[in-house]
Amino acid sequence: FPSITPMRTLSTLILLAFACVARAAHPLSGCSAGTAVQNTNVERDQGSCGYGLPSSASWTTASVAVVSEDFYGNGQRCGQCFEIVGPKGSTIVTVVSYCPRDSDTRCSNPNKAHFSLSSAAFNQVANATTDFLINDLGYRQVSCPVSGDVSVAFPNTPNAGYLPILPFNARIAVSTVEVKGSSWANYEMATRDTNSGRFTWNKRTSNQLSGSFSLRLTANTGEKLVTVVSSYSSTHNSDKQFSDVPEVTADCRLGVASPVIFNSAVASPLGDNWVDDYSFLLISKIIDPTDNSLKATMGGNGAVQFTRSGGFDPVYWTSLTFTAKASVNGYDKLRVYLGTDTSKAVSVGPLTAEYATYTVSFAEFSGVQSSVVIQNNDGNTVDVWFNYVSLIRNADVPADNAPLPTTGLVTYTTTANPPGTIGNSQNNPIDGSDSENSGAASTTATVAVALLVVFACLM
């Protein structure tokens, strides 16, 4: 994925900050549905956000993600944290880059967020040996579980008229950065670099920086943080941090799977991301040309198994329905179960030589399941024709499948305490002696920031 290479020392500090996870993440949005894959390139490449390449020693403690280009929003997601939910569990990831629209079909879907995950992150939510893709990933925006304060780096040789600005270690991703010189009346907006977490203020022919200056960072939640910087020659610690509010308390789970599993009335009979490649003990399985149904010649205990990579959650469904007929009139050995738990198998039938519709309740099934299995629970061979295999939606369990927008990233649940400004008010002149807003970096700021990070990890 695209890359920007910052200073080695800066990269190390940023990774240390992300690795020090001492504070709990708080939900900031409702749950949405996306997709996810494991991508080992995430672990080897620089991210376009500009945070740098993590060392192998610290990588195991840092879960990061690359997201699809539309969802990335030209870098608006840089440094933003998400709780992601898969069949195995959940974890927190930080966005560090994007995958271009033309690199993968999932990266080009503007209506569904896609996450390419580091190995550490993917293995927290799925089984990498069986789940090559999580079709129905649940995700929601959360505050980043970082320790310490927001810090700012100034890479690429800044000067009085040119200031590259890279905020990091923020609890909430930074959406805008403004600069105000010590003698200026107003703040000036820095421009976000293309597809990056870095911003640039470039006023070579007008206002120039002289001595200390103020930065005003605005989080994606709208909250503002003001900090005074004494020098752009070293990394700056703001001595401040964004707040966690607003908090959303609803649970986040897997998204809703495609309800259609097999339907001969459409050009591609198998439903979206359902596969039947894992059926077992079948003598044959064909599409019957007479009616386009799925004809399965089942040997003893043979089964048709419809599998969904990344699993599906039965909580969204009341039952399974399908039409079927059998070569043996009165055949009553067919049964249905989910995953591998045959103890809850539901008997179906008896089947006849004519098609009939059958419904199997999911009342006894819970937890994420990998497949729907329709099995011949008999030692004798039988032909069974299937069609219109579908899941029936449970209307009592709502789900939000809409992706989060790339702007207006958080919907507030209350207006009682709107986000404010941490530090100086909007246009107050800078007073270098103001202890509330000073946080100036020393000449040994690199060491100081490293020590602050270490101390924060031990707290």
Disulfide bonds with the S-S distance in Angstrom:
Cys20-Cys457 1.84
Cys31-Cys252 2.09
Cys49-Cys78 2.05
Cys81-Cys144 2.05
Cys99-Cys107 2.03
